[in-house]
Amino acid sequence: MAPLPLSASFHGDIAVLLVLVDDHDTAEVVGQKIAVHVAGRRVAAAPGPVRVRHEGRVLPAGQRVGEAGVSPMDYVEAFYDER
């Protein structure tokens, strides 16, 4: 396990954040780590899972971000899954 700093935003927010995650965190956990700084503050909180997009691809919720090819300081975007 290794620290993985990411440049991140939450869909609908105006700010880009520096978020420290672990390369063994799943995409679901990374989404939650981003949402905790934004949801209910600058973006309305919503029910349902938070998903993560990296390089135009939505990562499977259970996939570890290190295995998904996410590198230090890569940009990821979290968003609510509205299904």
C-alpha positions as CSV (number, residue, x, y, z in Angstrom):
1,M,0.0,0.0,0.0
2,A,1.3,3.4,-1.0
3,P,0.0,7.0,-0.7
4,L,-1.4,8.3,-3.9
5,P,-2.0,12.1,-4.2
6,L,-4.7,12.9,-6.8
7,S,-6.0,16.1,-8.4
8,A,-9.8,15.7,-8.0
9,S,-13.1,17.4,-8.5
10,F,-16.7,16.6,-7.9
11,H,-19.1,17.1,-10.8
12,G,-20.8,20.4,-10.4
13,D,-18.2,21.9,-8.1
14,I,-16.0,24.8,-9.0
15,A,-12.9,23.7,-7.0
16,V,-10.1,21.2,-7.8
17,L,-8.9,19.4,-4.8
18,L,-5.7,17.7,-3.8
19,V,-6.9,14.4,-2.2
20,L,-4.6,11.8,-0.6
21,V,-5.8,8.2,-1.2
22,D,-4.1,4.9,-1.0
23,D,-3.3,2.9,-4.2
24,H,-5.2,0.0,-2.7
25,D,-8.4,2.0,-2.2
26,T,-11.2,1.0,-4.4
27,A,-12.8,3.5,-6.8
28,E,-15.8,3.6,-4.4
29,V,-13.6,4.6,-1.5
30,V,-11.8,7.2,-3.6
31,G,-15.2,8.7,-4.6
32,Q,-16.2,8.9,-0.9
33,K,-12.9,10.5,0.0
34,I,-13.6,13.2,-2.6
35,A,-17.3,13.6,-1.7
36,V,-16.6,14.2,2.0
37,H,-15.1,17.6,1.0
38,V,-17.9,18.7,-1.3
39,A,-21.2,16.9,-0.9
40,G,-23.6,18.9,1.2
41,R,-21.2,21.9,1.1
42,R,-20.8,23.2,-2.5
43,V,-22.8,20.4,-4.2
44,A,-26.1,19.0,-2.9
45,A,-25.8,15.6,-1.3
46,A,-27.7,12.9,-3.1
47,P,-28.5,9.3,-2.3
48,G,-26.7,6.6,-4.2
49,P,-23.2,5.6,-4.9
50,V,-20.4,8.0,-5.9
51,R,-18.5,6.9,-9.0
52,V,-15.1,8.0,-10.3
53,R,-14.0,8.9,-13.8
54,H,-10.4,8.7,-14.9
55,E,-9.3,9.7,-18.4
56,G,-12.8,9.5,-19.7
57,R,-13.5,6.0,-18.3
58,V,-15.7,5.3,-15.3
59,L,-13.9,3.0,-12.9
60,P,-15.7,-0.1,-11.6
61,A,-16.6,0.5,-8.0
62,G,-14.6,-2.4,-6.7
63,Q,-11.5,-1.8,-8.7
64,R,-8.4,-0.6,-6.8
65,V,-7.2,2.7,-8.3
66,G,-3.6,1.5,-8.4
67,E,-4.6,-1.4,-10.6
68,A,-6.7,0.9,-12.8
69,G,-3.6,2.8,-13.9
70,V,-4.2,5.9,-11.8
71,S,-0.8,7.6,-11.1
72,P,0.2,10.3,-8.6
73,M,-1.3,13.7,-9.4
74,D,-3.6,12.3,-12.1
75,Y,-7.0,14.1,-12.4
76,V,-10.1,12.2,-11.4
77,E,-13.7,13.3,-11.3
78,A,-16.3,12.0,-8.8
79,F,-20.0,12.1,-9.5
80,Y,-23.2,10.6,-8.3
81,D,-24.4,7.6,-10.1
82,E,-28.0,8.4,-11.0
83,R,-29.1,4.9,-12.1
